[in-house]
Amino acid sequence: MSCRSLRTGFLLPVLLAACNGAPSPPVTTVQKLLVIAGAGSAEPHLARAADGSVVLSWIEPDGETMALRAATLHDDAWQSPVTVASGNNWFINWADFPSVQPIDETLWAAHWLVKTAGTAFSYDVAIAISTDAGKTWSAPVTPHDDGTASEHGFVTLFPWQGAIGALWLDGRNMAGEGHGDAQSGGMTLRSAVIGSDGAISNPQLIDELVCDCCQTDVAPGQNGPIAVYRNRSETEIRDIHVVAAKDGKWQANRPVADDGWQIAACPVNGPAIVSNGSVVAVAWFTAANDDSQLRMAWSSDDGATFDTPVDIDIDRPIGRVDIEILDDGSAVVSWLRTGENNQGEICVRQVAPSGQLGPVQVVVKTGAGRASGFPQMLRDGADLIIAWTDVAGETSQVLTARVDTTTFLTTTD
């Protein structure tokens, strides 16, 4: 399931067009940014630093090894990339991508996956720490100490308890079993806190049975972090659940919505969450009753309850979602869908707090397969930064673009 030239930058105005083929109003342009990632690059991740700047990370070949690199965006230009780590024993997976995550003004964290002896799906989480805002990095530590030859991945890093919070899928109960085998307990969701000195504390089991390979995500809540993930019931219902932490302890999890998606295998399609004060929004993909849907739900009480979901796209969505909240209180959801000639399209759509929808629009065309990975979206002032893996050439390459939202997808709400 793995996927794998610096060139001059270019500006390309692209009139956004509706995903359903109908023309959209001439509301904005997409400005492609300087290409900073090398040939063969893939698996982008976007994060925001304490000063508001956008941080892009990705992986790319470096001789006989694979490298995790990161760069910060200033004045529409990506700065010179820093190599966070490299190795020739990494577990590379199209859906389980590494990350670089600023925690505060100086403390940053990064993660990747390292193969271990055992089955093809035996690997550990490696987390490196920077105390100078990403300039230099420590040797890695591992947040789990089970020592089993099993899967550990789909990590989310976030600020917690004045240190680094880590959330991940942990297959220690599946050691010795096949991938996806729940007979010995199945995949679990766990967390820990990593100090700036690499010390591990506050390990917790959050959920004892979850979907095997769907991404996790975390947003800051008013009382602590709020996490979303794809749950798994004993009857193979795999709906999106939310769980919040209070006073350093995770509370009871609950579904964001009762989709009732019963599927005997992992769909590799995790949710995304964003918050603004007590307002929380979650976006996700489901195919309950064999009906593919891209959905989103609002919460006005810090994720305690969620409104009836809004259907964002029911016309050939693939999923791979992201979500942001704009200054006017509306949300923008991004996702991948199948367009004409089975080509992939990265789409965006604005959602008002009332649930009113703006038009579905295409930002860029890309591949629809695994190699195109999971597009990323992050707000940058009044704009959106989009990052994706382009697979049109002989080798993959991470590309980025800026989307102006000042006249973007307006609703009448």
C-alpha positions in Angstrom: 0.0 0.0 0.0 3.0 2.3 -0.3 3.3 5.2 -2.5 5.9 7.2 -3.5 12.8 18.4 -9.1 12.8 21.3 -7.7 11.5 23.6 -10.4 10.6 27.2 -10.7 7.4 28.5 -9.2 4.5 29.6 -11.3 1.2 31.5 -10.9 -1.8 29.9 -12.6 -5.2 31.6 -12.3 -7.8 28.8 -12.4 -11.4 29.7 -12.5 -13.2 27.4 -10.1 -15.9 25.3 -11.7 -18.7 23.4 -10.0 -18.1 19.7 -9.4 -21.4 18.7 -10.9 -20.4 20.2 -14.3 -22.5 23.4 -14.0 -20.6 26.7 -14.3 -19.9 28.6 -11.1 -19.8 32.3 -10.6 -16.4 33.9 -11.2 -15.7 34.2 -7.5 -12.0 33.6 -7.1 -8.8 32.2 -8.5 -6.4 29.5 -7.4 -2.8 30.6 -7.2 -0.3 27.8 -7.3 2.7 28.3 -5.1 6.4 27.7 -5.7 7.2 24.0 -5.8 9.4 23.2 -2.8 9.2 19.4 -2.6 11.5 17.2 -4.7 10.8 14.6 -7.3 9.1 11.5 -5.8 7.7 13.6 -2.9 4.3 12.6 -1.4 2.1 12.6 1.7 1.8 16.4 2.5 0.7 17.6 5.9 -0.3 21.2 6.9 -0.1 22.7 10.3 -0.2 26.2 11.9 2.7 27.6 13.9 2.1 29.8 17.0 2.8 33.0 15.0 0.0 32.0 12.5 2.3 30.9 9.7 1.6 27.7 7.8 4.0 24.7 8.0 4.1 22.1 5.3 5.7 18.7 5.8 6.2 15.8 3.3 8.3 12.8 2.6 10.7 12.4 -0.4 13.5 10.0 -1.4 17.0 11.0 -0.4 19.4 8.6 -1.9 18.8 5.2 -0.4 16.7 6.6 2.4 13.4 8.4 2.8 13.4 11.8 4.4 10.8 13.9 6.2 11.1 17.5 5.4 9.3 20.7 6.4 9.1 24.3 5.3 7.2 27.4 6.5 5.3 29.8 4.3 6.2 33.5 4.4 4.9 36.1 1.9 3.6 33.5 -0.6 7.0 31.7 -0.6 8.0 28.5 1.1 11.2 28.9 3.0 14.2 26.5 2.6 13.1 23.1 3.8 14.6 21.5 6.9 15.2 17.7 7.0 13.5 16.5 10.2 14.6 12.9 9.9 15.6 10.2 7.4 15.8 6.4 7.4 15.8 3.3 5.3 13.6 1.3 7.6 10.4 3.4 7.5 7.0 2.1 7.0 5.5 4.1 4.1 1.8 4.0 3.5 -0.3 6.1 1.2 -2.9 6.8 4.0 -0.7 6.9 7.1 1.3 10.0 6.5 4.0 11.6 8.8 3.5 15.0 10.3 5.3 18.1 11.7 3.2 19.9 14.3 4.0 23.1 16.1 2.9 22.9 19.8 3.8 26.4 21.0 6.2 29.2 20.1 9.3 27.0 20.4 8.1 23.4 21.0 7.4 21.4 17.9 6.9 17.7 17.3 7.2 15.4 14.3 6.3 11.8 13.8 6.9 8.9 11.3 6.6 5.1 11.3 9.5 2.6 11.7 9.3 -1.0 10.6 9.9 -3.7 13.3 10.5 -7.4 13.1 7.4 -9.4 12.6 4.7 -9.3 9.9 4.4 -6.8 7.0 2.2 -4.7 9.3 4.6 -4.5 12.3 5.8 -0.9 12.9 6.2 1.6 15.7 5.6 5.3 16.0 8.7 7.5 16.2 8.3 11.1 17.6 11.1 13.7 17.4 11.1 16.9 19.3 12.3 20.4 18.5 12.7 23.1 21.1 13.8 25.8 18.6 10.7 26.0 16.4 11.7 23.3 14.0 15.3 24.3 13.3 16.9 21.2 15.0 15.4 17.9 16.0 16.0 15.3 18.7 16.5 11.6 18.4 13.1 9.9 18.2 11.1 8.5 21.1 8.3 6.0 21.0 5.0 6.9 22.8 4.0 3.2 23.4 5.9 0.6 25.4 4.0 -2.6 24.6 6.9 -4.1 22.6 4.6 -6.1 20.4 5.2 -6.8 16.7 2.0 -5.0 15.6 0.6 -1.9 14.0 1.0 1.5 15.6 0.1 4.5 13.4 -2.4 7.1 12.2 -1.0 9.6 14.7 -2.3 13.0 15.6 0.0 15.3 17.5 -1.5 18.3 19.4 -0.8 20.6 22.4 -1.8 19.0 25.7 -1.0 19.7 29.3 1.7 22.1 28.4 3.5 19.5 26.3 3.0 17.2 23.3 -0.2 15.2 23.1 -0.1 12.1 20.9 -3.1 10.1 19.7 -2.7 6.9 17.7 -4.2 3.6 16.6 -2.5 0.7 18.5 -2.6 -2.9 17.5 -1.0 -4.5 20.5 -4.1 -6.7 21.0 -3.7 -7.9 17.4 -0.1 -9.1 17.8 0.3 -12.5 16.0 -3.1 -12.1 14.3 -3.7 -11.0 10.7 -4.2 -7.4 9.7 -7.8 -6.4 10.6 -8.3 -9.4 12.8 -10.4 -8.5 15.9 -10.5 -12.0 17.4 -7.9 -11.1 20.1 -9.4 -7.6 20.8 -8.8 -5.7 17.6 -7.3 -2.2 17.1 -7.3 0.2 20.0 -7.1 4.0 20.3 -4.5 5.2 22.8 -2.8 8.4 23.8 0.2 9.7 25.8 1.9 13.0 26.7 5.5 13.6 25.6 7.5 16.3 27.4 10.1 18.6 25.8 12.7 16.2 27.2 11.1 13.2 25.6 9.7 11.8 28.8 6.4 9.8 28.3 3.6 10.3 30.7 -0.2 9.9 31.1 -0.7 6.8 28.9 -4.4 6.1 28.3 -6.6 3.6 26.5 -9.3 5.6 24.9 -11.3 3.0 23.0 -10.7 -0.8 23.0 -12.1 -1.5 19.5 -11.7 1.0 16.6 -11.4 0.9 12.8 -8.0 -0.4 11.8 -6.7 2.2 9.4 -8.7 5.4 9.4 -7.0 8.7 10.3 -7.6 10.4 13.6 -7.9 14.1 14.2 -7.9 16.5 17.2 -9.1 20.1 17.8 -8.6 22.2 20.9 -11.7 22.4 23.1 -12.5 24.8 25.9 -11.8 22.1 28.5 -9.1 20.2 26.7 -8.6 18.4 23.3 -11.4 16.9 21.3 -10.7 13.9 19.1 -12.5 12.2 16.3 -12.0 8.8 14.8 -13.8 5.9 13.2 -15.2 3.5 15.7 -15.9 -0.2 15.2 -18.6 -2.1 16.9 -18.8 -5.9 17.4 -21.4 -6.0 14.6 -19.0 -4.0 12.3 -20.7 -0.7 12.4 -18.0 1.8 11.7 -19.3 5.3 12.4 -17.5 8.4 13.4 -17.1 9.0 17.2 -15.9 11.9 19.2 -14.2 11.9 22.6 -13.1 14.9 24.7 -10.5 15.2 27.4 -11.1 17.0 30.7 -8.5 17.4 33.5 -6.1 15.3 31.5 -8.5 12.3 31.2 -10.5 11.2 28.2 -14.2 11.0 28.8 -16.8 8.6 27.3 -16.9 8.5 23.5 -20.1 8.9 21.5 -21.1 9.0 17.8 -21.2 12.2 15.9 -24.0 10.8 13.9 -25.7 7.4 13.7 -24.9 6.6 10.0 -25.1 2.9 10.7 -22.4 2.0 8.2 -21.8 -1.7 8.4 -18.7 -2.8 6.6 -16.5 -5.8 7.3 -13.3 -4.0 6.3 -11.6 -0.7 7.0 -12.6 2.0 4.4 -9.3 3.9 5.1 -11.2 7.2 5.3 -10.9 9.1 8.6 -12.7 12.3 9.8 -11.6 15.8 10.3 -12.4 18.3 13.1 -12.0 22.0 13.7 -13.0 24.3 16.5 -13.5 28.0 17.2 -14.4 28.7 20.9 -17.3 26.5 21.8 -18.1 25.8 18.1 -16.9 22.5 16.7 -17.4 21.1 13.2 -16.7 17.6 12.0 -16.6 16.3 8.4 -16.4 12.7 7.3 -17.2 10.1 4.6 -19.7 7.3 4.9 -21.2 4.7 2.6 -24.0 3.4 4.8 -26.6 1.5 2.9 -24.2 1.5 -0.1 -24.8 5.2 -0.6 -21.6 7.2 -0.7 -21.9 10.5 1.2 -19.6 13.3 2.4 -21.2 14.7 5.6 -20.6 17.5 8.1 -22.1 18.3 11.5 -22.0 21.4 13.8 -21.7 21.5 17.6 -22.3 24.7 19.6 -21.5 23.2 23.0 -17.8 22.2 22.7 -18.6 18.9 21.0 -21.0 17.6 23.7 -23.8 17.3 21.1 -24.0 17.6 17.3 -26.7 18.9 15.1 -28.3 16.8 12.3 -25.6 16.2 9.7 -25.5 18.2 6.5 -24.9 16.2 3.3 -22.0 18.0 1.5 -21.7 15.7 -1.5 -23.6 12.6 -2.6 -22.3 12.6 -6.2 -19.3 10.2 -6.4 -17.4 11.4 -3.3 -14.2 9.5 -2.5 -13.7 11.2 0.9 -10.3 12.2 2.3 -11.8 15.2 4.0 -10.5 18.3 5.7 -12.3 21.2 7.3 -11.7 24.9 8.4 -13.8 27.7 10.0 -13.7 31.2 8.4 -14.0 34.6 10.1 -17.8 34.8 9.3 -18.4 31.6 11.3 -19.0 29.4 8.3 -17.0 26.3 7.6 -15.2 25.1 4.4 -15.0 21.4 3.7 -12.5 19.9 1.3 -12.6 16.4 -0.2 -11.7 14.2 -3.1 -14.2 13.0 -5.6 -14.4 11.2 -8.9 -14.8 13.6 -11.8 -15.0 13.2 -15.6 -13.0 10.3 -17.1 -12.5 8.9 -13.6 -10.1 11.7 -12.8 -9.9 12.9 -9.2 -11.1 16.4 -8.2 -10.2 18.2 -5.0 -13.5 20.0 -4.1 -14.5 22.6 -1.6 -17.8 23.8 -0.2 -18.8 26.4 2.3 -21.4 25.6 5.0 -23.1 28.2 7.1 -23.9 27.5 10.8 -27.5 27.1 9.8 -26.5 24.3 7.4 -27.0 26.4 4.3 -24.6 25.3 1.5 -22.6 27.2 -1.0 -21.9 25.7 -4.4 -19.6 22.7 -4.8 -16.5 23.7 -6.6 -13.3 22.2 -7.9 -10.0 23.6 -6.8 -7.7 21.3 -8.8 -7.8 18.0 -10.7 -5.6 15.2 -9.5 -5.5 11.4 -9.4 -8.3 9.4 -7.8 -6.2 6.4 -6.7 -4.2 5.7 -3.6 -1.1 7.4 -4.9 -2.8 10.8 -4.7 -3.0 10.4 -1.0 -5.0 12.7 1.3 -5.2 16.4 0.2 -4.7 18.9 3.0 -6.3 22.3 3.7 -5.4 25.0 6.2 -6.7 28.5 6.6 -4.1 31.3 6.2 -5.8 34.6 7.1 -8.5 35.2 4.5 -7.1 32.4 2.3 -7.0 28.7 2.2 -3.7 26.8 1.6 -4.3 23.5 -0.3 -1.6 20.8 -0.5 -1.8 17.6 -2.5 0.3 14.9 -4.2 0.3 15.4 -7.9 0.7 12.1 -9.8 0.4 13.3 -13.4 4.1 13.1 -14.2 6.6 10.2 -14.2 7.1 10.7 -10.4 4.8 12.1 -7.7 5.3 15.6 -6.4 3.8 17.6 -3.6 2.1 20.8 -4.9 0.4 23.6 -3.0 -1.9 26.5 -3.9 -3.5 29.5 -2.3 -7.3 30.2 -2.6 -8.6 33.6 -1.8 -11.9 33.4 0.2 -12.8 37.1 0.4 -15.3 36.7 -2.4 -15.5 32.9 -2.0 -18.5 30.7 -2.1 -20.7 33.3 -0.3 -24.0 32.2 1.3 -27.0 34.3 2.0 -27.3 33.2 5.6 
